[in-house]
Amino acid sequence: LLSAFQYGYNNGNMNTQAGVQRAALGIPTSAGASADNVWALCVSLFCMGALVGCNLSGSLADKWGRKKFLLLSALVYLLGGLLEAASALPPCADPGGVP
């Protein structure tokens, strides 16, 4: 449980970054009820993933060992963070072209 805090407790709060996430997903903030329903679905799926993950993590940690499971979950967080960072990198100049 405490290992999750090192990855950012704020990630569990959907309202803090709601504007940025809605913009990234293309869900407008003032488009009426249909856009709000899509955002509500995103928040619900986020909470459902947390529910499933919490229920599975204890049994998987017992099955594989706590240390191995903690390292595996840290690897998943690391890979997710790397993919997230790579998706936001600015385009690179063509090394074969003229700058």
N, C-alpha and C positions, 0 to 999 in steps of 0.2 A: 504494500500500500504506500509506504513512504517513498518508494523509488519513483512513483509517478510524479511526485512534487518537483523532482529535479528537471522534468521536462516542461514545466509550466502549468501551474494550477489554473491560470487564466484561460487556458484552452477549453476548460470544461464549462465556461460561461459563454453561451451563444450570443447574448445581447451586447457584449463589449465590442466584438468585431462584426456585428451584424451588417453594418453599412458596407464594410469592405467585402465581406463574403457575398452579400447580395449583388454588389457591383461585379465581382469576379464571376459569379454564376449567371449574370445577365437577368437578375430578378429586380425589376424597378421597385423603388420604395413608395411611389405614389401612383400605382397603376390599378388600384382597386382591390377587390376581394380575391380575384383569381391569382394575382401575384402574391398576396398574403397567404393564400392557401398553399401555394408552391413552397413558400418559405416555411410555413408550418410543417409541411411534409419533411423538409430538410432537417428541421429541429427534431421532429419526432424520430426520424431515422437515426440521428445522432444519439438520441437517448436510448433507442432500441439497441444500437450497437454497444453502448455502455452496459446495458442490462445483460446482454448475451455474453459480453466479454467478462463481466464480473462473475457471472455464474460458471463460466468455463475455466477461468484462470486458476481457481483453487484446485479443482480436480486435475488439471493439467500439471500444475506445480507438484501435486502429490505423486502423479504418475512419473514425471520426468526428473523430479528433484527440484528443490527450490532454487538452488544456485544456477542450474542449467536453464531453468525457465526464466529467471530474472535476466540472465545474459541474452537469451533469445528475445525477450520482450524489449530489451535495450537495443538490440540489433534492428528490430522492426521499427522502433522509434527513430533510430539513426538513418535507416534507409528512407523512411518517410520524409524526414527532414531534408535529406540530400535531394530527393526528388522534388520536394517543394522549393528548395533553393534553386535547383537547376531550371525549374519552370519559370522562374522570375528573372533569370539572368538576361542582360541586354544582348542583342545580337552582336556577334563578333565580326570583325573585319575579315574579308577574304584574304588569307595569307598569300595567295597567288596573284591577287589583283593589285591595282594601284590604290594606295590609301586615300 
